[in-house]
């Protein structure tokens, strides 16, 4: 009888424990969430075609399924094929041609390329920069666009960039948005940066080129602009628009919408104090819909496209709320089909009413999971900075938050450095998961973030260790005054520029933080400048090379704002995470920091991922990342005496 009762109690304990555990987000649930991506609107505009993909932790593999749902919501249907539902943008409007992206070998790089008698050699030979990019060593191959007959199955065709050592789609992140057909099917527009070697590494000057199929001639449509020109798109009237940044070398310049009118090019958003993420044309070709950061969120706007020289139109905000519209998929009648997310929910597809701003959820890929999970309260707080400005700060509270208790609290340092700290939902730096583990998170929109005006966004350049560091401390100090924050249990975490912020604050936090976590952070600006691949970034943000003694801005960056110079002041435990294939913030940064901490006797740990780049993409690696992240915080913040 006792054994039976004991067994029953054990079973009840196991069942109840499982239920209680499922009430908050876990690392396993986060990684196995469905990730939603739209294929597009159906040809009749009545259905949204989308895919969901998920990781299987056991196999460490991703699988996907395709679905359709009415633009007004309702039953979701599984699809076996997509072709009959959505037109292929790579097929010309007249149906005769198709565009295909292929890798073309143009240069000798490997030992075997140069010397045929050493087929087993493993060596790369370079005589200029741009020898590696993001996470890949250059092997002499370039991505080119080919025009083929729509019925061609042999993968032959016309190479639009024959013999040219340039990439389209652009590497490392370009896709089929980098090339489009003209409405008359006679021309192809494509985006590339026609620079090579060292020139490529120090410039952002991409252009939009037009290739004429009949004459086989190519012209540069944006030759006069020296910054980024990207995302070309034609309206239903045949008017061309694209995104443009003006300044060469500045990857976070104000991004504007340019339209090519009969009287010349017009900058539609020139006088708007913001930067554009992406856009689509309205169906009638009279408006453009775009999404952009504003006030700690990302929202949707519309702007009229004039026929004449003068632009009297001003942007009108369509959506509003504590969420991000992180992409516009298409338009159907008076509705925009968009991606939407917030700090408690991963991206799903929504219908946005253009007139009223009302929204309806269409995809429900993760509703069943979220239904059983307790959500965090997300507070938008405005904090005064040391120079008297108002700073939006997100404060994320644990589920079942009790203001009569005291909670360990984390300062989150955003990367970028000029990336919006909006209502994003990360599959690694996930605020919902951090809060579920019992932490309050303080996430300030410090200087350098878009959505608060161009001046706020640009202030951080050449001032990495200046005002924005004060902004971080203003945020944590303000929230730490609350009775429910345990000021003796504060941590500081971040990646990339956020990782740099962690390294920098570790030497000047004046006892605020009990622990630090830096993922792929910059530790030593001199070695960073000597090994990173996109030199335009460090040239612009730091002011130039470290050997230029006459450049006061650069010298300030390499001396006053360089964490390695102040590592002797580190006094708190630090977890350092580094990707082995991260060429943006290369491996030496994390190893140098860990070695410095160890040799000074500081409690420290190195989490090294040999096969990961600036991110962690493997499901099982991500799970290890999460477990080590929270294990470290348990040891050094939550359970500290």
GULO-927086 format. One line per 4 residues: number of its first residue (from 0); their letters; for each residue z, x, y of C-alpha. Coordinates in Angstrom, 2 decimals, always signed. Layout:
# residues N
NUM	a	Z/X/Y; ...
***
This chain:
# residues 641
0	xxxx	+0.00/+0.00/+0.00; +0.95/+2.82/+2.38; -2.27/+4.68/+1.55; -4.34/+1.55/+2.23
4	xxxx	-2.56/+0.94/+5.53; -2.97/+4.58/+6.54; -6.68/+4.48/+5.67; -7.13/+1.27/+7.68
8	xxxx	-5.36/+2.78/+10.70; -7.48/+5.93/+10.46; -10.65/+3.87/+10.34; -9.51/+1.82/+13.33
12	xxxx	-8.71/+5.04/+15.19; -12.15/+6.47/+14.43; -13.92/+3.25/+15.48; -11.87/+2.88/+18.66
16	xxxx	-12.31/+6.57/+19.50; -16.06/+6.18/+19.15; -16.04/+3.12/+21.41; -13.96/+4.83/+24.07
20	xxxx	-16.17/+7.90/+23.95; -19.31/+5.78/+24.52; -17.84/+4.30/+27.70; -18.79/+7.37/+29.72
24	xxxx	-21.85/+9.62/+29.65; -21.83/+12.50/+27.15; -24.06/+15.59/+27.05; -25.71/+14.33/+23.88
28	xxxx	-26.54/+10.96/+25.43; -27.89/+12.60/+28.58; -30.28/+14.83/+26.65; -31.47/+11.99/+24.41
32	xxxx	-32.20/+9.58/+27.28; -35.75/+8.31/+27.48; -37.82/+9.93/+30.22; -40.34/+7.61/+31.82
36	xxxx	-43.77/+8.62/+33.15; -46.55/+6.28/+34.29; -50.08/+6.51/+32.94; -51.18/+4.19/+35.76
40	xxxx	-52.06/+0.60/+36.53; -54.39/-1.21/+34.15; -57.99/-1.66/+35.27; -57.31/-5.26/+36.32
44	xxxx	-54.19/-4.23/+38.25; -51.98/-6.64/+36.32; -50.20/-4.23/+33.95; -48.31/-0.95/+34.26
48	xxxx	-49.07/+1.49/+31.48; -46.33/+4.06/+30.93; -44.91/+6.49/+28.42; -41.38/+7.24/+27.35
52	xxxx	-40.45/+10.55/+25.80; -37.21/+11.68/+24.26; -35.74/+14.76/+22.64; -34.43/+14.73/+19.11
56	xxxx	-31.48/+17.12/+19.09; -31.76/+17.69/+15.35; -35.40/+18.78/+15.42; -35.37/+20.09/+19.02
60	xxxx	-38.69/+18.28/+19.45; -39.97/+15.72/+21.94; -41.72/+12.49/+20.89; -43.39/+9.87/+23.06
64	xxxx	-44.49/+6.23/+22.96; -46.80/+4.23/+25.21; -46.07/+0.74/+26.57; -47.43/-1.89/+28.95
68	xxxx	-45.58/-4.40/+31.10; -46.71/-6.91/+33.69; -46.36/-5.79/+37.31; -44.06/-8.82/+37.68
72	xxxx	-41.89/-7.83/+34.71; -41.34/-9.52/+31.38; -42.03/-8.51/+27.80; -42.81/-4.85/+27.13
76	xxxx	-45.62/-4.24/+24.65; -46.25/-1.12/+22.59; -49.73/+0.39/+22.85; -51.67/+2.52/+20.38
80	xxxx	-54.36/+3.63/+22.83; -54.64/+3.93/+26.58; -58.36/+4.40/+27.22; -59.33/+0.72/+27.33
84	xxxx	-56.50/-0.05/+29.75; -56.73/+2.70/+32.36; -59.78/+4.42/+33.81; -59.93/+8.17/+33.35
88	xxxx	-59.92/+9.74/+36.83; -61.79/+12.72/+35.43; -64.84/+10.53/+34.72; -67.19/+10.25/+37.70
92	xxxx	-67.41/+6.81/+39.36; -70.97/+6.37/+38.02; -69.79/+7.19/+34.50; -72.22/+10.08/+33.97
96	xxxx	-69.94/+13.10/+34.29; -66.49/+14.29/+33.45; -64.22/+17.08/+34.68; -62.52/+19.42/+32.23
100	xxxx	-60.00/+22.20/+32.94; -60.37/+25.35/+30.82; -58.99/+28.87/+30.78; -61.60/+31.56/+31.48
104	xxxx	-61.04/+35.26/+30.76; -62.24/+37.25/+33.79; -60.25/+40.48/+34.00; -59.14/+43.28/+31.71
108	xxxx	-55.36/+43.48/+31.50; -54.17/+44.30/+27.99; -54.47/+47.65/+26.29; -56.94/+46.12/+23.85
112	xxxx	-59.06/+44.89/+26.78; -59.48/+48.48/+27.94; -59.48/+50.34/+24.62; -60.96/+48.58/+21.62
116	xxxx	-59.67/+51.20/+19.18; -56.01/+50.20/+19.74; -55.99/+46.54/+18.64; -52.25/+46.60/+17.87
120	xxxx	-51.17/+48.02/+21.23; -48.82/+45.88/+23.30; -49.27/+46.87/+26.91; -50.36/+45.31/+30.22
124	xxxx	-52.11/+47.40/+32.86; -51.99/+46.28/+36.51; -53.21/+47.80/+39.76; -52.01/+45.08/+42.16
128	xxxx	-49.37/+42.39/+42.55; -49.32/+38.89/+41.16; -48.90/+40.45/+37.73; -46.60/+37.63/+36.66
132	xxxx	-45.85/+34.12/+37.90; -42.92/+31.77/+37.24; -42.47/+32.56/+33.53; -45.83/+33.98/+32.45
136	xxxx	-47.37/+37.45/+32.63; -50.94/+37.46/+33.95; -53.40/+38.19/+31.14; -56.65/+38.11/+33.10
140	xxxx	-57.35/+34.43/+32.37; -57.83/+31.79/+35.08; -57.90/+28.01/+34.96; -61.29/+26.64/+36.07
144	xxxx	-62.82/+23.19/+36.43; -66.04/+22.38/+34.56; -68.46/+19.51/+35.14; -69.84/+18.16/+31.88
148	xxxx	-71.92/+15.24/+30.76; -69.59/+12.34/+29.99; -70.95/+12.27/+26.43; -70.65/+16.04/+25.88
152	xxxx	-68.40/+16.94/+22.95; -69.19/+20.66/+22.87; -67.00/+21.51/+25.88; -69.84/+23.22/+27.75
156	xxxx	-70.80/+22.51/+31.34; -70.91/+23.93/+34.87; -68.04/+26.19/+35.91; -67.35/+25.25/+39.54
160	xxxx	-65.70/+28.63/+40.16; -67.84/+30.82/+37.95; -66.69/+34.44/+38.00; -63.99/+33.82/+40.62
164	xxxx	-60.43/+35.02/+39.80; -58.72/+31.92/+41.18; -56.93/+29.00/+39.56; -57.56/+25.29/+39.61
168	xxxx	-55.36/+23.56/+38.65; -53.08/+25.85/+40.61; -50.44/+27.72/+38.68; -47.70/+27.25/+37.73
172	xxxx	-47.30/+23.51/+38.44; -50.73/+22.13/+39.35; -52.27/+19.26/+37.41; -55.24/+16.92/+37.65
176	xxxx	-54.18/+15.96/+41.17; -55.85/+19.25/+42.16; -59.40/+17.95/+41.52; -61.16/+14.65/+42.23
180	xxxx	-64.61/+13.05/+42.37; -66.24/+11.92/+45.58; -66.99/+8.16/+45.63; -70.74/+8.80/+45.25
184	xxxx	-70.23/+10.98/+42.13; -72.24/+13.78/+43.74; -69.37/+16.08/+44.68; -66.13/+17.44/+43.27
188	xxxx	-63.19/+18.34/+45.49; -60.75/+20.88/+44.15; -57.67/+22.75/+45.39; -57.19/+26.48/+44.96
192	xxxx	-55.89/+29.54/+46.72; -58.87/+31.90/+46.89; -56.78/+35.01/+47.21; -56.09/+37.64/+44.59
196	xxxx	-53.49/+40.25/+43.80; -51.08/+41.24/+46.56; -52.74/+38.87/+49.06; -52.05/+35.98/+46.69
200	xxxx	-48.36/+36.88/+46.40; -47.70/+36.86/+50.14; -49.69/+33.76/+51.16; -49.55/+29.98/+50.78
204	xxxx	-53.08/+29.47/+52.10; -54.55/+27.05/+49.58; -57.66/+25.10/+50.56; -59.69/+22.09/+49.50
208	xxxx	-63.22/+22.97/+48.40; -66.21/+20.67/+47.94; -68.74/+21.45/+45.22; -72.11/+19.68/+45.38
212	xxxx	-73.46/+19.02/+41.88; -77.06/+18.71/+43.05; -77.25/+21.80/+45.30; -74.54/+23.76/+43.45
216	xxxx	-73.17/+24.78/+46.84; -69.46/+25.04/+47.70; -67.94/+24.56/+51.15; -64.35/+24.99/+52.33
220	xxxx	-63.19/+21.70/+53.88; -59.93/+23.09/+55.31; -60.90/+26.61/+56.35; -59.19/+26.39/+59.74
224	xxxx	-55.74/+25.66/+58.33; -53.76/+28.69/+57.09; -51.01/+26.95/+55.13; -51.04/+24.64/+52.09
228	xxxx	-53.80/+22.01/+51.80; -53.21/+19.85/+48.72; -53.55/+16.42/+47.08; -56.96/+15.23/+48.32
232	xxxx	-57.62/+11.49/+47.92; -60.43/+9.17/+48.99; -59.88/+5.64/+50.28; -61.91/+2.65/+49.08
236	xxxx	-63.95/+3.15/+52.29; -64.71/+6.76/+51.41; -62.29/+8.34/+53.92; -60.66/+11.59/+52.79
240	xxxx	-56.93/+12.26/+53.22; -54.75/+15.12/+52.05; -51.38/+16.82/+52.55; -51.14/+19.83/+54.83
244	xxxx	-48.63/+22.47/+55.88; -49.74/+24.54/+58.88; -47.95/+27.89/+58.63; -49.06/+30.52/+56.14
248	xxxx	-46.23/+31.87/+54.00; -43.86/+28.95/+54.66; -43.68/+26.90/+51.47; -41.22/+24.37/+52.96
252	xxxx	-43.12/+23.73/+56.20; -43.43/+20.15/+57.46; -45.84/+18.38/+55.11; -48.18/+16.04/+57.00
256	xxxx	-50.87/+13.51/+56.07; -54.30/+14.46/+57.41; -57.28/+12.05/+57.45; -60.89/+13.07/+58.06
260	xxxx	-62.37/+10.55/+60.52; -65.89/+10.50/+62.02; -64.49/+11.95/+65.26; -62.55/+14.73/+63.49
264	xxxx	-59.37/+15.33/+61.53; -56.23/+13.41/+62.50; -52.62/+14.25/+61.63; -51.11/+10.82/+60.98
268	xxxx	-47.50/+12.06/+60.77; -47.59/+14.78/+63.42; -45.05/+13.03/+65.68; -42.88/+11.76/+62.83
272	xxxx	-39.66/+13.79/+62.44; -39.91/+14.19/+58.70; -41.85/+15.72/+55.82; -44.00/+13.87/+53.27
276	xxxx	-43.56/+14.16/+49.49; -46.63/+12.25/+48.36; -48.97/+9.37/+49.26; -51.57/+6.85/+48.11
280	xxxx	-54.20/+4.85/+49.98; -53.89/+1.08/+50.31; -56.49/-0.84/+48.33; -58.33/-1.91/+51.49
284	xxxx	-58.38/+1.62/+52.90; -56.63/+0.70/+56.16; -53.14/+2.07/+55.39; -51.42/+4.91/+53.62
288	xxxx	-48.19/+4.51/+51.67; -46.02/+7.58/+51.30; -42.57/+8.61/+50.13; -40.32/+11.00/+52.01
292	xxxx	-36.67/+12.12/+52.27; -34.49/+10.30/+54.78; -30.72/+10.33/+55.21; -29.87/+11.68/+51.76
296	xxxx	-32.32/+9.42/+49.91; -36.10/+9.25/+49.36; -37.82/+6.10/+50.59; -41.29/+4.55/+50.92
300	xxxx	-43.15/+4.22/+54.22; -46.47/+2.88/+55.39; -48.70/+3.98/+58.26; -51.95/+2.51/+59.56
304	xxxx	-55.10/+4.62/+59.56; -57.04/+4.19/+62.82; -60.83/+4.15/+63.14; -60.97/+6.09/+66.40
308	xxxx	-59.61/+9.31/+67.87; -56.19/+8.11/+69.00; -53.42/+7.37/+66.56; -51.14/+4.70/+67.98
312	xxxx	-49.55/+3.84/+64.66; -45.98/+4.71/+63.76; -44.56/+4.87/+60.23; -42.79/+1.78/+58.97
316	xxxx	-40.08/+2.12/+56.33; -40.62/-0.31/+53.45; -37.76/+0.46/+51.03; -34.11/+0.94/+51.87
320	xxxx	-31.06/+1.53/+49.71; -28.89/+4.06/+47.92; -31.62/+5.30/+45.60; -34.71/+7.51/+45.56
324	xxxx	-38.30/+6.30/+45.41; -39.42/+9.51/+43.77; -43.08/+8.61/+43.34; -45.70/+5.93/+44.10
328	xxxx	-47.83/+4.98/+41.11; -50.23/+2.46/+42.64; -50.77/-0.81/+44.50; -51.46/-4.28/+43.15
332	xxxx	-51.80/-6.98/+45.80; -48.68/-7.08/+47.94; -46.78/-4.82/+45.54; -46.34/-1.10/+45.13
336	xxxx	-45.47/+0.19/+41.68; -43.02/+3.06/+42.12; -40.56/+5.33/+40.37; -36.91/+4.76/+41.27
340	xxxx	-33.70/+6.59/+40.35; -30.13/+7.08/+41.53; -27.17/+9.26/+40.59; -26.16/+6.82/+37.85
344	xxxx	-29.62/+6.07/+36.44; -32.59/+8.12/+35.29; -36.07/+7.30/+36.58; -37.51/+3.88/+35.77
348	xxxx	-40.56/+1.99/+37.07; -40.08/-0.71/+39.71; -42.13/-3.26/+41.62; -41.65/-2.87/+45.40
352	xxxx	-42.66/-5.83/+47.56; -44.50/-4.35/+50.54; -43.50/-7.15/+52.92; -39.88/-7.82/+52.01
356	xxxx	-38.81/-4.51/+50.48; -37.40/-6.35/+47.46; -37.51/-4.49/+44.16; -37.76/-5.52/+40.52
360	xxxx	-37.22/-3.22/+37.55; -40.20/-3.16/+35.19; -39.47/-0.50/+32.58; -36.10/-0.65/+30.84
364	xxxx	-36.22/+2.51/+28.76; -32.50/+3.26/+29.05; -30.93/-0.13/+29.81; -29.28/-0.42/+26.42
368	xxxx	-27.63/+2.97/+26.79; -26.44/+2.39/+30.34; -25.10/-1.07/+29.47; -22.27/+0.52/+27.49
372	xxxx	-21.52/+3.31/+29.97; -19.06/+3.09/+32.83; -20.69/+4.05/+36.10; -19.45/+6.28/+38.90
376	xxxx	-18.90/+5.07/+42.44; -21.19/+7.00/+44.80; -19.94/+7.25/+48.39; -22.07/+8.28/+51.34
380	xxxx	-19.78/+10.13/+53.70; -20.57/+11.54/+57.16; -18.73/+14.77/+57.97; -18.55/+16.74/+61.23
384	xxxx	-19.83/+20.29/+60.94; -18.41/+23.31/+62.76; -21.10/+22.93/+65.45; -20.37/+19.25/+65.97
388	xxxx	-23.28/+17.74/+63.97; -23.07/+14.81/+61.56; -23.71/+15.82/+57.94; -24.39/+13.35/+55.14
392	xxxx	-22.32/+14.22/+52.08; -22.43/+12.45/+48.73; -19.07/+12.04/+46.98; -19.23/+11.02/+43.33
396	xxxx	-16.08/+9.64/+41.72; -15.09/+9.52/+38.02; -15.47/+6.18/+36.20; -12.27/+4.13/+36.48
400	xxxx	-11.30/+6.19/+39.53; -7.63/+5.69/+40.46; -6.83/+6.74/+44.06; -3.16/+7.13/+43.15
404	xxxx	-4.05/+10.08/+40.88; -5.16/+13.59/+41.74; -8.51/+14.86/+40.48; -10.07/+18.31/+40.11
408	xxxx	-13.04/+18.52/+42.47; -16.32/+20.44/+42.49; -18.39/+21.57/+45.46; -22.04/+21.28/+44.41
412	xxxx	-24.43/+23.74/+46.11; -28.05/+22.58/+46.15; -30.99/+24.86/+45.43; -34.32/+25.08/+47.16
416	xxxx	-33.02/+26.06/+49.62; -35.04/+23.36/+51.38; -34.91/+20.73/+48.66; -33.56/+17.26/+49.41
420	xxxx	-30.10/+16.46/+48.10; -30.92/+12.82/+47.61; -30.07/+10.21/+44.97; -31.65/+12.38/+42.27
424	xxxx	-30.85/+12.21/+38.56; -30.93/+15.62/+36.91; -30.93/+16.19/+33.17; -28.80/+19.29/+33.67
428	xxxx	-27.01/+19.21/+37.04; -26.03/+15.63/+36.37; -23.38/+14.16/+38.66; -22.81/+11.18/+36.37
432	xxxx	-21.89/+13.52/+33.53; -19.69/+15.72/+35.73; -17.80/+12.65/+36.94; -17.50/+11.37/+33.37
436	xxxx	-15.62/+14.56/+32.57; -12.99/+13.72/+35.17; -14.26/+15.53/+38.27; -14.94/+14.39/+41.81
440	xxxx	-18.17/+15.99/+43.06; -18.81/+16.84/+46.71; -22.55/+17.26/+47.42; -23.28/+18.03/+51.10
444	xxxx	-26.67/+17.73/+52.77; -26.12/+21.10/+54.42; -28.52/+22.75/+56.84; -31.91/+23.38/+55.29
448	xxxx	-32.43/+19.99/+53.66; -35.23/+17.55/+54.53; -34.46/+13.98/+55.49; -32.43/+14.74/+58.60
452	xxxx	-35.14/+15.91/+60.98; -37.32/+19.00/+61.10; -34.82/+21.06/+63.13; -32.08/+20.48/+60.53
456	xxxx	-34.52/+21.32/+57.73; -35.75/+24.58/+59.27; -32.46/+25.99/+60.55; -31.66/+27.77/+57.29
460	xxxx	-34.64/+30.16/+57.39; -33.38/+33.71/+58.12; -29.81/+32.34/+58.32; -28.91/+32.15/+54.64
464	xxxx	-25.30/+33.17/+55.06; -24.77/+31.43/+58.40; -24.34/+27.82/+59.46; -25.14/+26.27/+56.08
468	xxxx	-22.25/+28.19/+54.50; -19.98/+26.68/+57.14; -21.49/+23.29/+56.25; -20.45/+23.74/+52.61
472	xxxx	-16.88/+24.56/+53.60; -16.71/+21.72/+56.12; -17.63/+19.29/+53.35; -15.11/+20.48/+50.77
476	xxxx	-12.34/+20.83/+53.38; -12.90/+17.30/+54.64; -12.84/+15.69/+51.20; -9.94/+17.90/+50.02
480	xxxx	-7.70/+16.24/+52.63; -7.78/+13.04/+50.59; -4.58/+12.41/+48.58; -6.58/+11.91/+45.37
484	xxxx	-8.14/+15.40/+45.55; -6.11/+18.19/+43.95; -6.72/+21.00/+46.44; -5.28/+23.45/+43.91
488	xxxx	-8.06/+22.62/+41.44; -11.36/+23.14/+43.24; -14.51/+24.64/+41.76; -17.85/+25.71/+43.23
492	xxxx	-21.12/+25.36/+41.27; -24.86/+25.69/+41.89; -28.26/+27.03/+40.80; -31.05/+29.04/+42.42
496	xxxx	-30.26/+29.07/+46.15; -27.17/+27.15/+45.07; -26.40/+30.03/+42.72; -26.82/+32.42/+45.64
500	xxxx	-24.41/+30.21/+47.61; -21.87/+30.53/+44.81; -22.16/+34.34/+44.79; -21.86/+34.43/+48.58
504	xxxx	-18.92/+32.00/+48.83; -17.08/+33.84/+46.05; -16.35/+36.64/+48.54; -15.33/+34.47/+51.50
508	xxxx	-13.82/+31.25/+50.22; -10.33/+32.27/+51.40; -8.61/+31.00/+48.27; -10.18/+27.54/+48.23
512	xxxx	-11.78/+27.73/+44.79; -10.23/+28.43/+41.42; -13.58/+29.04/+39.71; -17.33/+29.52/+40.24
516	xxxx	-20.49/+28.81/+38.25; -23.83/+30.37/+39.27; -27.09/+29.61/+37.44; -30.11/+31.83/+38.23
520	xxxx	-28.60/+32.75/+41.58; -29.68/+35.59/+43.88; -27.07/+38.35/+43.83; -28.85/+41.34/+45.36
524	xxxx	-31.58/+40.71/+47.95; -33.03/+44.21/+47.66; -33.67/+44.04/+43.94; -34.72/+40.38/+44.33
528	xxxx	-37.39/+41.42/+46.84; -38.53/+44.14/+44.46; -38.97/+41.91/+41.42; -39.63/+38.29/+42.45
532	xxxx	-43.24/+37.12/+42.21; -43.86/+34.78/+45.18; -43.25/+37.20/+48.01; -44.19/+34.71/+50.71
536	xxxx	-40.86/+33.00/+50.02; -38.63/+36.00/+50.65; -40.83/+37.23/+53.50; -40.41/+33.95/+55.35
540	xxxx	-36.79/+33.14/+54.52; -35.35/+36.65/+54.84; -37.63/+37.93/+57.57; -39.52/+40.58/+55.61
544	xxxx	-39.04/+43.72/+53.53; -35.71/+45.55/+53.32; -37.30/+48.85/+54.32; -38.37/+47.48/+57.70
548	xxxx	-35.47/+48.87/+59.75; -36.90/+47.55/+63.04; -36.80/+43.93/+61.87; -33.37/+42.67/+62.92
552	xxxx	-33.69/+39.33/+61.09; -34.53/+41.07/+57.82; -31.76/+43.63/+58.21; -29.25/+40.84/+58.80
556	xxxx	-30.39/+39.15/+55.60; -30.14/+42.32/+53.50; -26.79/+43.35/+54.93; -24.70/+40.47/+56.29
560	xxxx	-26.10/+37.83/+53.91; -26.33/+39.91/+50.72; -23.72/+38.96/+48.07; -23.83/+42.40/+46.41
564	xxxx	-22.39/+43.93/+49.59; -19.21/+41.86/+49.31; -18.63/+41.75/+45.58; -15.45/+43.82/+46.02
568	xxxx	-13.89/+40.69/+47.56; -14.45/+38.55/+44.47; -11.10/+37.29/+43.21; -11.78/+34.22/+41.03
572	xxxx	-13.25/+33.55/+37.57; -17.03/+33.21/+37.47; -19.53/+31.95/+34.87; -23.00/+33.46/+35.31
576	xxxx	-26.05/+31.78/+33.71; -29.43/+33.52/+33.53; -32.84/+32.76/+32.07; -34.70/+35.64/+30.46
580	xxxx	-38.12/+34.30/+31.51; -37.13/+33.54/+35.09; -39.52/+35.57/+37.22; -38.63/+33.70/+40.42
584	xxxx	-35.01/+34.91/+40.31; -35.41/+37.66/+37.72; -33.01/+38.64/+34.99; -31.45/+41.55/+36.88
588	xxxx	-29.76/+39.20/+39.34; -27.52/+37.61/+36.73; -26.91/+40.86/+34.85; -25.94/+42.74/+38.02
592	xxxx	-23.46/+40.02/+38.96; -21.90/+39.85/+35.51; -21.58/+43.61/+35.31; -19.89/+43.75/+38.72
596	xxxx	-17.42/+41.04/+37.72; -16.60/+42.67/+34.39; -16.09/+46.15/+35.82; -13.68/+44.75/+38.40
600	xxxx	-11.64/+43.00/+35.72; -12.54/+39.50/+36.90; -12.50/+36.79/+34.25; -16.21/+36.19/+33.70
604	xxxx	-18.75/+35.04/+31.17; -22.53/+35.49/+30.83; -24.59/+32.63/+29.42; -28.02/+34.15/+28.76
608	xxxx	-31.08/+32.17/+27.63; -33.81/+34.66/+26.54; -36.55/+32.01/+26.25; -35.78/+29.90/+29.32
612	xxxx	-37.25/+30.25/+32.80; -35.69/+29.08/+36.09; -34.75/+25.89/+34.23; -33.43/+25.08/+30.75
616	xxxx	-36.11/+23.09/+28.93; -35.07/+23.23/+25.27; -32.92/+20.27/+24.18; -30.56/+22.35/+22.05
620	xxxx	-30.28/+25.02/+24.74; -29.46/+22.26/+27.23; -26.68/+21.03/+24.99; -25.19/+24.52/+24.78
624	xxxx	-25.51/+24.75/+28.57; -23.54/+21.53/+29.06; -20.85/+22.45/+26.55; -20.31/+25.90/+28.08
628	xxxx	-20.37/+24.46/+31.61; -17.55/+22.00/+30.90; -15.65/+24.40/+28.66; -15.53/+26.89/+31.53
632	xxxx	-14.36/+24.24/+33.98; -11.70/+23.06/+31.54; -10.32/+26.61/+31.28; -10.53/+27.61/+34.92
636	xxxx	-10.27/+24.42/+36.99; -9.05/+21.32/+35.19; -6.27/+22.93/+33.18; -5.26/+25.61/+35.66
640	x	-1.53/+25.74/+36.39
***
